[in-house]
Amino acid sequence: MSSVRLRRGLLATLVTGGVLAALAVAPVASAAEPSLGLDRSVIGADESVSITFDATGAVHDRNWIGIYRDGAVPGGPASLDWRYVPDATGTVTWGPGDRDGWTHNAASVGAGDYDVYLLQDDGYDVLAGPVDLTVEDGAAVPPAEPKPEVDGVSELNVLTFNLWHGGTQIDDGAREIADVLRETDADVTFMPEQGDAPAQVAALLGYDHVIATDTGIVSRYPILETSTVDRWWTKAVLDVNGTEVVAYGGHLEYRWYATYLPRGYGGAVLGDWPDGWDTWDKLPGGPVTDVDAILEANRQSGRPATVAALVEDVAAERAAGRIAVVGGDFNEPSVQDWTAATADLQDHNGLVIPWQSTQALLDGGLVDAYREVHPDPVANPGVTWPSDNPLFPTSELTWAPEADERDRIDYVFVTPDERVSIDAASVVGPQSTIVRNERVDDDSADQILTPDAVWPSDHKAVLASFSVCDDGCAPAAPAWAAASAYGAGDEVSFAGSTWRAAWWTRGQEPGAAYGPWQEIAERDGVAQWTPSRIFEAGDVAVHDGTTYVARWWTRNQTPGDQWGPWRPQQ
């Protein structure tokens, strides 16, 4: 759900323990005050620094040293590495390749500037520091080239990818995250629960990046400006081959997780509420069905308010002529998902809930890319939380083990603009999810892209593909109309895709795999396989990055089966 969202039972230790420092030399104000010092202020990536501490009169067995990114304040973003120092005085060593004895909140630490702190009693009270430390690295990946513009059109693939404590839950997390970006061909990635991963991943790919709030942004396209909105949104202005696109990434408050209330669980809803609401435990009174109370608890999270601030900033950027994309882990479902059609699904307990944050984005004129492409929340729920992860027991992947807690809480939104088209949207991650503490294979119509890279997260990601057009992205075909009659070969636009009639039709909505409409997707002149499209013997199509040739007539038969109609192109 959220990177800052710490697992039950680990709250005290992880909140205080998530630390990483960088060292320099801290001046000693007086002999009676705690102090911290480094034997050197600059080290290479293959070197170590000695950190000397003196707690003086503030000795405690849970005093600790934390290594932080430069400028990060203890109690804000998590440290990168940390360790307890229970003695009154002592010396410890640390380096990017010498991290034994330290607890890691970052999969790896590369070149950059860091701050080192001595902190008191498992908390964030500073005894000494910050002390500056610089890590230098001479081996840099060359900057990546932006994707070239083709006939005035630039491809912009946007990925929202919660990293689960900065990718530190798995070995070599930054490299696996970078591989996911390669496999999804992501141009811009929003990284909630960032840790130090944006810098690490950007270094591996040669991309630009920004680390500001708890959401980092990594971009293949150059970043021109950076800032923040409210305290929850990282903002970056990108140069997409001459068109300025402003990207906002957010990781919103994880408490007041009101979507658990109708499922019979507390959601850390703090304040004057019934017993159990302030926990993550099963509610003694059972599911909450008072929609007004649920929405009030959700409002108190501050999520709707910070979205309102975002919408105001987006409006100013649109007035300035920029396109905006918004993404992140909102820790809140969508108003478009908790509808009358879904009221009896996924433990909604018959409720229709107009969740405020997504409603504010829609009211502000933004478009939810996934729901635009897949408008039916029953057929395409687009679940992103929780995700299965075969490396972990289900007990580490669920917070409501006796409920169906599945929700879509990770998003990509875009401002409508004649220079932008939404070409596709999909879920990325493992095929299975967790329902009532059991692994369950997805049985929806969702297209779930599963990378070969080791999955580092307890969320699924969301990938939205856009075209940015210098002279406007004119619709390829008129919009489908239920009252119109269409003959074989006629093309229409529907749900962000182009559809071609296979035979005469009227009043039959595009989307059925064996219906009258074929979804026509092309990239660089090559057909992309879609379930509803009819292919004849000899036709060529691409699926999951592999090019196939049809052996015979086929429809809705996925390429990859050696006995099926498709063979890989030689």
Phi, psi and omega per residue, in radians:
M1 nan -0.818 -3.068
S2 -2.698 2.511 -3.112
S3 -1.262 -0.599 3.120
V4 -1.344 -0.248 -3.112
R5 -1.274 1.813 -3.014
L6 -1.580 2.525 -3.094
R7 -1.137 2.548 3.108
R8 -0.971 2.476 3.120
G9 1.531 -0.355 3.117
L10 -1.892 0.023 -3.011
L11 -0.964 -0.891 -3.053
A12 -1.121 -0.782 -3.045
T13 -1.340 -0.678 -3.065
L14 -1.335 -0.679 3.134
V15 -1.042 -0.717 -3.140
T16 -1.464 -0.454 -3.025
G17 -1.554 -0.263 -3.088
G18 -1.229 1.557 -3.027
V19 -2.464 2.524 2.981
L20 -2.531 2.347 -3.018
A21 -2.108 3.017 3.018
A22 -2.439 2.532 -2.864
L23 -2.064 2.655 3.014
A24 -2.528 -2.102 3.041
V25 -2.421 2.044 -3.109
A26 -1.601 2.218 3.112
P27 -1.166 2.536 3.102
V28 -1.646 2.004 -3.089
A29 -1.189 -0.701 3.083
S30 -2.779 2.842 -3.083
A31 -1.097 -0.395 -3.072
A32 -1.543 -0.082 -3.083
E33 -1.795 2.570 3.064
P34 -1.006 2.651 -3.102
S35 -2.496 2.847 -3.121
L36 -2.576 2.371 -3.128
G37 -2.590 2.739 3.102
L38 -2.075 2.602 3.105
D39 -1.404 -0.173 3.069
R40 -2.803 2.670 -3.080
S41 -1.809 -0.195 3.133
V42 -2.316 2.232 3.079
I43 -2.308 2.766 3.009
G44 -1.448 2.937 -3.098
A45 -1.134 -0.368 3.132
D46 -1.803 0.267 -3.098
E47 -2.013 3.004 3.136
S48 -2.256 2.797 3.098
V49 -2.138 2.522 3.046
S50 -1.644 2.225 -3.105
I51 -1.935 2.059 -3.132
T52 -1.849 2.322 -3.112
F53 -2.243 2.700 3.058
D54 -2.510 1.891 -3.098
A55 -1.413 -0.197 3.119
T56 0.879 -2.072 -3.072
G57 -1.522 0.177 -3.080
A58 -2.062 0.627 -3.102
V59 -1.176 2.383 3.075
H60 -2.708 2.535 -3.076
D61 -1.240 -0.126 3.069
R62 -2.096 0.399 2.872
N63 -1.094 2.658 -3.074
W64 -2.628 2.744 3.056
I65 -1.896 2.337 3.133
G66 -2.165 2.440 3.051
I67 -1.799 2.095 -3.094
Y68 -2.092 2.729 2.947
R69 -1.078 2.629 -3.135
D70 -0.973 2.195 3.092
G71 1.593 -0.252 3.108
A72 -1.250 2.427 -3.082
V73 -1.826 2.248 3.090
P74 -0.914 2.355 -3.044
G75 1.697 -0.207 3.026
G76 -1.735 -2.142 3.073
P77 -1.020 2.563 -3.082
A78 -1.126 2.677 3.038
S79 -1.194 2.899 3.103
L80 -1.527 -0.809 3.058
D81 -2.373 2.669 3.074
W82 -2.709 2.774 3.063
R83 -2.725 2.628 3.064
Y84 -1.314 2.524 3.047
V85 -2.303 1.488 -3.009
P86 -1.350 -0.251 -3.085
D87 -1.388 2.862 3.100
A88 -1.177 -0.705 3.114
T89 -2.448 2.845 3.085
G90 2.916 -3.140 3.132
T91 -2.375 2.347 3.044
V92 -2.207 2.759 3.113
T93 -1.995 2.624 3.101
W94 -2.635 2.549 3.026
G95 -2.883 2.833 -3.137
P96 -0.960 -0.526 3.101
G97 -1.908 0.174 -3.078
D98 -2.330 1.250 -2.992
R99 -2.000 0.219 3.109
D100 -1.078 2.398 -3.128
G101 1.572 -0.123 3.129
W102 -1.843 2.587 2.992
T103 -1.590 2.300 -2.995
H104 -1.777 2.253 2.924
N105 -1.873 0.004 3.059
A106 -2.256 2.373 -3.105
A107 -1.077 -0.645 3.093
S108 -2.673 2.809 -3.141
V109 -2.190 2.162 -3.099
G110 -1.905 -2.817 -3.136
A111 -1.099 2.521 3.122
G112 2.726 -3.098 3.124
D113 -1.823 2.405 -3.061
Y114 -2.357 2.816 3.062
D115 -2.103 2.422 3.106
V116 -1.971 2.329 -3.137
Y117 -2.193 2.591 2.865
L118 -1.835 2.104 -2.999
L119 -2.141 2.714 -2.918
Q120 -1.768 2.306 2.834
D121 0.833 0.994 3.048
D122 1.034 0.365 -3.135
G123 -2.198 -2.796 -3.053
Y124 -2.024 0.223 3.042
D125 -1.256 2.197 -3.040
V126 -1.471 2.116 3.012
L127 -1.508 -0.669 3.129
A128 -2.757 2.633 -3.132
G129 1.905 3.086 0.140
P130 -1.409 2.612 3.028
V131 -1.970 2.315 -3.042
D132 -1.383 2.424 3.038
L133 -2.439 2.342 3.089
T134 -2.029 2.301 3.030
V135 -1.886 2.158 -3.126
E136 -1.831 2.554 3.132
D137 -2.503 2.102 -3.103
G138 -1.461 -0.276 -3.068
A139 -1.703 1.700 -3.095
A140 -1.925 2.510 3.042
V141 -1.323 2.342 3.127
P142 -1.040 2.550 3.115
P143 -1.004 2.403 3.127
A144 -1.271 2.578 3.072
E145 -1.470 2.396 3.032
P146 -1.034 2.693 3.040
K147 -1.073 2.409 -3.106
P148 -1.246 2.615 3.038
E149 -1.338 2.354 3.132
V150 -2.104 1.984 -3.129
D151 0.916 0.725 3.089
G152 1.379 0.168 -3.109
V153 -2.101 2.277 3.093
S154 -1.982 2.410 3.098
E155 -1.480 2.355 3.137
L156 -2.368 1.754 3.083
N157 -1.692 2.159 -3.043
V158 -2.022 2.223 -3.085
L159 -2.085 2.264 2.936
T160 -1.807 2.147 -2.897
F161 -2.503 1.652 3.061
N162 -1.176 2.196 -2.955
L163 -1.646 -0.012 3.098
W164 0.911 1.430 -3.131
H165 1.001 0.811 2.999
G166 1.176 0.401 -3.141
G167 1.399 0.151 -3.049
T168 -1.417 -0.088 -3.133
Q169 -1.300 -0.268 3.135
I170 -2.196 2.852 3.084
D171 -1.228 2.446 3.068
D172 0.928 0.793 -3.034
G173 -1.024 -0.732 -3.100
A174 -1.058 -0.708 -3.135
R175 -1.183 -0.673 3.117
E176 -1.169 -0.687 3.095
I177 -1.093 -0.764 3.095
A178 -1.038 -0.669 3.124
D179 -1.164 -0.623 3.068
V180 -1.089 -0.735 3.116
L181 -1.091 -0.693 3.101
R182 -1.111 -0.797 -3.058
E183 -1.199 -0.577 3.116
T184 -1.541 -0.124 -3.125
D185 1.041 0.640 -3.107
A186 -1.226 2.315 3.082
D187 -1.651 -0.608 3.106
V188 -2.317 2.242 -3.119
T189 -2.204 2.168 2.995
F190 -1.539 2.268 -3.016
M191 -2.160 1.400 2.988
P192 -1.119 2.704 -3.045
E193 0.991 0.909 -2.886
Q194 -1.238 -0.633 -2.957
G195 0.952 -2.378 3.066
D196 -1.774 0.181 -3.032
A197 -1.073 -0.694 -3.131
P198 -0.981 -0.736 3.116
A199 -1.161 -0.725 -3.109
Q200 -1.169 -0.795 -3.125
V201 -1.168 -0.744 3.116
A202 -1.054 -0.684 3.123
A203 -1.140 -0.637 -3.138
L204 -1.231 -0.519 -3.065
L205 -1.803 -0.230 -3.059
G206 1.348 0.425 -3.104
Y207 -1.645 2.913 2.960
D208 -1.424 2.751 3.078
H209 -2.698 2.842 3.015
V210 -2.457 2.405 3.042
I211 -2.097 2.057 -3.114
A212 -2.379 -1.429 3.058
T213 -1.413 -2.787 3.119
D214 -1.343 0.113 3.051
T215 -2.085 2.104 3.041
G216 -1.611 2.823 3.068
I217 -2.221 2.249 3.070
V218 -2.063 2.286 -3.005
S219 -2.395 2.295 2.989
R220 -1.215 -0.563 3.113
Y221 -1.472 2.594 -3.089
P222 -1.047 2.432 3.034
I223 -1.624 2.129 -3.077
L224 -1.606 -0.682 -3.092
E225 -2.519 2.686 3.047
T226 -2.411 2.633 3.067
S227 -2.914 -2.963 3.067
T228 -2.302 2.772 3.005
V229 -2.145 2.240 -3.036
D230 0.943 -2.627 3.077
R231 -1.931 0.144 -3.018
W232 -1.950 -0.209 -2.983
W233 -2.094 2.204 2.957
T234 -1.576 2.367 -3.041
K235 -2.179 2.342 3.110
A236 -2.466 2.335 3.053
V237 -1.664 2.170 -3.054
L238 -1.912 2.585 3.045
D239 -1.776 1.743 3.124
V240 -1.683 1.426 3.138
N241 0.898 0.793 3.069
G242 1.731 -0.248 3.066
T243 -1.739 2.229 -3.128
E244 -1.503 2.142 3.112
V245 -2.064 2.192 3.125
V246 -1.730 2.198 -3.070
A247 -1.913 2.296 3.114
Y248 -2.098 2.130 3.093
G249 -2.021 2.329 -3.087
G250 -2.378 2.599 2.987
H251 -2.266 1.753 -2.945
L252 -1.511 2.906 -3.066
E253 -0.817 2.265 -3.108
Y254 -1.571 -0.376 3.094
R255 -1.391 -3.133 -2.976
W256 0.883 0.724 -3.103
Y257 -1.371 1.366 -2.905
A258 -1.196 -0.312 3.134
T259 -1.155 -0.249 3.068
Y260 -1.403 -0.394 -3.052
L261 -1.049 -0.860 3.121
P262 -1.189 -0.196 3.099
R263 -1.653 0.067 3.058
G264 1.481 0.373 3.114
Y265 -2.220 2.620 2.983
G266 -1.255 2.695 3.129
G267 -2.221 0.641 -3.064
A268 0.931 0.786 3.114
V269 -1.485 1.741 -3.039
L270 -1.460 2.649 3.110
G271 2.083 -2.813 -3.056
D272 -1.524 1.409 -3.096
W273 -2.280 2.952 -3.137
P274 -1.046 2.819 -3.136
D275 -0.977 2.376 3.061
G276 1.658 -0.353 -3.127
W277 -1.118 -0.493 -3.071
D278 -1.497 0.141 3.117
T279 -1.945 -3.106 2.962
W280 -1.869 0.299 -3.021
D281 -1.669 2.963 3.086
K282 -1.117 2.389 -3.074
L283 -1.353 2.342 3.136
P284 -1.110 -0.488 -3.121
G285 -1.627 0.069 3.133
G286 1.425 -2.980 -3.073
P287 -1.028 2.542 3.082
V288 -1.653 2.212 -3.106
T289 -2.061 0.140 3.092
D290 -1.475 1.776 -3.053
V291 -1.100 -0.679 -3.141
D292 -1.074 -0.721 3.133
A293 -1.176 -0.704 3.117
I294 -1.079 -0.769 -3.130
L295 -1.201 -0.594 3.094
E296 -1.178 -0.735 3.075
A297 -1.072 -0.704 3.126
N298 -1.149 -0.696 3.119
R299 -1.064 -0.677 -3.096
Q300 -1.165 -0.266 3.078
S301 -1.126 -0.388 -3.055
G302 1.508 -0.102 -3.136
R303 -1.090 -0.860 3.117
P304 -1.035 -0.631 -3.124
A305 -1.173 -0.742 -3.120
T306 -1.259 -0.514 3.039
V307 -1.157 -0.664 3.085
A308 -1.057 -0.718 3.091
A309 -1.118 -0.694 3.101
L310 -1.082 -0.819 -3.106
V311 -1.026 -0.665 3.103
E312 -1.112 -0.737 3.123
D313 -1.186 -0.691 3.104
V314 -1.060 -0.724 3.131
A315 -1.042 -0.712 3.116
A316 -1.147 -0.689 3.128
E317 -1.200 -0.662 3.088
R318 -1.122 -0.693 3.111
A319 -1.111 -0.490 3.112
A320 -1.460 -0.007 3.052
G321 1.665 0.182 -3.138
R322 -1.680 2.596 2.960
I323 -1.460 2.549 3.132
A324 -2.168 2.422 2.947
V325 -2.160 2.468 -3.091
V326 -2.247 2.351 3.113
G327 -2.669 2.893 3.069
G328 2.594 -3.044 3.083
D329 -1.731 1.883 -3.047
F330 -1.551 -0.212 -3.073
N331 0.934 0.611 -3.139
E332 -2.745 2.387 3.122
P333 -1.240 -3.137 -3.104
S334 -1.776 2.487 3.018
V335 -1.050 -0.432 -3.140
Q336 -1.441 -0.075 -3.102
D337 -1.897 -0.491 3.133
W338 -1.709 1.300 -3.039
T339 -1.985 3.121 3.090
A340 -1.064 -0.574 -3.118
A341 -1.207 -0.466 -3.089
T342 -1.860 0.112 -2.989
A343 -1.050 -0.468 -3.119
D344 -1.844 0.293 -3.134
L345 -1.943 2.719 2.959
Q346 0.856 0.707 3.105
D347 0.982 0.653 3.017
H348 -1.306 -0.230 3.067
N349 0.960 0.701 3.043
G350 1.373 0.118 -3.024
L351 -1.631 2.515 2.921
V352 -1.957 2.060 -3.018
I353 -2.171 2.092 3.108
P354 -1.470 1.320 -3.094
W355 -0.939 2.291 -2.886
Q356 -1.275 -0.628 -2.983
S357 -1.193 -0.840 3.103
T358 -1.188 -0.585 3.077
Q359 -1.075 -0.684 3.124
A360 -1.129 -0.676 3.095
L361 -1.142 -0.759 3.115
L362 -1.134 -0.734 3.107
D363 -1.128 -0.495 3.107
G364 -1.411 0.077 3.045
G365 1.635 0.057 3.124
L366 -1.477 2.825 -3.100
V367 -2.105 2.284 3.047
D368 -1.351 1.912 -3.006
A369 -1.051 -0.745 -3.099
Y370 -1.142 -0.787 -3.099
R371 -1.298 -0.398 3.044
E372 -1.186 -0.742 -3.141
V373 -1.335 -0.631 -3.096
H374 -2.143 1.463 -2.973
P375 -1.311 -0.216 -3.064
D376 -1.708 1.883 -3.101
P377 -1.249 -0.228 3.068
V378 -1.404 -0.892 3.141
A379 -1.221 -0.664 -3.075
N380 -2.217 1.317 -3.131
P381 -1.133 -0.463 3.092
G382 1.119 0.593 -3.049
V383 -1.000 2.282 3.058
T384 -2.037 -0.309 3.133
W385 -2.384 2.368 -0.186
P386 -1.431 2.783 3.022
S387 -1.791 2.559 2.935
D388 -1.231 2.703 2.993
N389 -2.619 1.896 -2.990
P390 -1.098 -0.217 -3.139
L391 -1.399 -0.167 -2.998
F392 -2.253 2.583 3.023
P393 -1.161 2.702 -3.108
T394 -1.069 -0.473 -3.126
S395 -1.092 -0.372 3.097
E396 -1.615 -0.029 -3.049
L397 -2.023 -0.052 -3.122
T398 -2.240 2.567 3.076
W399 -1.989 -0.208 3.122
A400 -2.293 1.321 -2.886
P401 -1.143 -0.322 3.126
E402 -1.802 0.188 -3.100
A403 -2.128 2.860 2.937
D404 -1.625 1.661 -3.005
E405 -1.660 0.203 -3.051
R406 -1.086 2.327 3.120
D407 -2.638 2.819 2.960
R408 -1.788 1.829 -3.099
I409 -2.112 0.040 3.110
D410 -2.001 2.344 -2.911
Y411 -2.434 2.809 2.841
V412 -2.318 2.093 3.072
F413 -1.959 2.737 3.099
V414 -2.505 2.631 3.053
T415 -1.446 2.323 3.068
P416 -1.056 2.361 -3.080
D417 -2.822 2.434 -3.128
E418 -1.124 -0.257 3.119
R419 -1.558 0.027 -3.087
V420 -2.245 2.400 2.936
S421 -2.183 2.529 3.048
I422 -1.618 1.996 -3.030
D423 -1.668 -0.571 -3.089
A424 -2.915 2.814 3.048
A425 -2.700 2.443 -3.113
S426 -2.641 2.888 3.010
V427 -1.624 2.547 -3.131
V428 -2.180 2.290 3.100
G429 2.521 -2.915 3.117
P430 -1.065 2.671 -3.140
Q431 -1.241 -0.451 -3.045
S432 -1.773 2.904 3.119
T433 -2.398 -3.008 -3.121
I434 -2.050 2.202 3.080
V435 -2.316 2.111 -3.128
R436 0.902 0.788 3.048
N437 1.186 0.359 3.087
E438 -2.224 2.561 3.060
R439 -1.275 2.272 -3.090
V440 -2.325 2.222 3.073
D441 -1.224 2.454 3.138
D442 -1.160 2.276 3.130
D443 -2.062 0.336 3.138
S444 -1.545 -3.111 3.069
A445 -1.524 0.092 -3.122
D446 -1.090 2.428 2.948
Q447 -1.522 2.010 -3.132
I448 -1.952 1.988 3.122
L449 -1.485 2.143 -3.124
T450 -1.931 1.876 -3.128
P451 -1.167 2.778 3.023
D452 -1.284 -0.426 -3.140
A453 -1.084 2.662 3.067
V454 -1.128 2.235 -3.077
W455 -1.319 2.192 -3.019
P456 -1.690 0.006 -2.854
S457 -2.139 2.887 2.949
D458 -1.775 0.122 2.989
H459 -1.961 2.751 2.780
K460 -1.547 2.759 3.119
A461 -1.735 2.941 3.089
V462 -2.186 2.256 3.132
L463 -2.036 2.164 3.068
A464 -2.111 2.311 -3.115
S465 -1.898 2.200 -3.130
F466 -2.114 2.750 2.887
S467 -1.967 2.343 3.067
V468 -1.923 2.040 -2.955
C469 -1.998 2.196 -3.119
D470 -1.023 -0.763 -3.039
D471 -1.840 0.332 3.135
G472 1.674 2.425 3.125
C473 -1.675 1.506 -3.123
A474 -1.142 2.430 3.109
P475 -1.048 2.414 -3.101
A476 -1.208 -0.372 -3.078
A477 -2.726 2.789 3.099
P478 -1.164 2.740 3.141
A479 -1.164 2.488 3.090
W480 -1.125 2.421 3.108
A481 -2.222 2.249 -3.055
A482 -1.071 -0.557 -3.064
A483 -1.469 -0.174 -3.077
S484 -1.523 2.612 3.043
A485 -1.735 2.468 -3.100
Y486 -2.263 2.456 3.084
G487 -1.734 2.927 3.122
A488 -0.970 2.270 3.134
G489 1.688 -0.262 3.094
D490 -1.167 2.537 -3.138
E491 -2.088 2.512 3.111
V492 -2.381 2.866 2.995
S493 -1.835 2.368 3.130
F494 -2.749 2.276 3.081
A495 0.925 0.676 3.061
G496 1.424 0.076 -3.120
S497 -2.196 2.859 3.029
T498 -1.733 2.377 -3.091
W499 -2.225 2.445 -3.137
R500 -2.064 2.292 -3.132
A501 -1.261 2.305 3.080
A502 -1.527 -0.420 3.076
W503 -2.736 3.099 -3.106
W504 -1.048 2.427 -3.116
T505 -2.694 2.673 3.051
R506 -2.691 2.271 3.072
G507 1.317 0.148 3.120
Q508 -1.823 1.921 -3.049
E509 -1.146 2.363 3.089
P510 -1.043 2.541 3.057
G511 2.457 -0.500 -3.115
A512 -1.272 2.397 -3.067
A513 -1.078 -0.560 -3.108
Y514 -2.028 0.335 3.129
G515 -1.427 -2.982 -3.083
P516 -1.294 -0.230 -3.031
W517 -1.853 2.348 3.059
Q518 -1.858 2.254 3.057
E519 -1.371 2.115 -3.066
I520 -1.857 1.952 3.125
A521 -2.138 2.308 3.131
E522 -2.306 2.579 2.995
R523 -2.452 2.120 -3.092
D524 0.924 0.657 3.082
G525 1.412 0.050 -3.116
V526 -1.904 2.347 -3.134
A527 -1.164 2.389 2.994
Q528 -1.741 2.324 -3.123
W529 -1.133 2.285 2.993
T530 -2.275 2.616 -3.043
P531 -1.026 -0.630 -3.010
S532 -1.522 -0.168 -3.050
R533 -1.384 2.433 3.111
I534 -1.609 2.249 3.090
F535 -2.088 2.436 3.093
E536 -1.710 2.872 3.089
A537 -0.951 2.267 -3.138
G538 1.654 -0.213 3.109
D539 -1.190 2.584 -3.134
V540 -1.935 2.398 3.104
A541 -2.581 2.676 3.122
V542 -1.873 2.368 3.075
H543 -2.497 2.199 -3.130
D544 0.900 0.686 3.050
G545 1.449 -0.048 3.133
T546 -1.922 2.426 3.123
T547 -1.624 2.282 -3.099
Y548 -2.140 2.743 3.035
V549 -2.082 2.318 -3.140
A550 -1.311 2.301 3.087
R551 -1.424 -0.555 -3.140
W552 -2.692 3.129 3.129
W553 -0.992 2.398 -3.098
T554 -2.688 2.611 3.041
R555 -2.681 2.326 3.101
N556 1.038 0.584 3.007
Q557 -2.067 1.899 -2.996
T558 -1.145 2.275 3.061
P559 -1.045 2.560 3.096
G560 2.239 -0.390 3.101
D561 -1.421 2.093 -3.054
Q562 -1.103 -0.384 3.135
W563 -1.705 0.016 -3.096
G564 -1.511 -2.954 -3.041
P565 -1.340 -0.143 -3.038
W566 -1.923 2.433 2.996
R567 -2.199 2.483 3.108
P568 -1.046 2.441 3.114
Q569 -1.248 2.300 -3.113
Q570 -1.436 nan nan
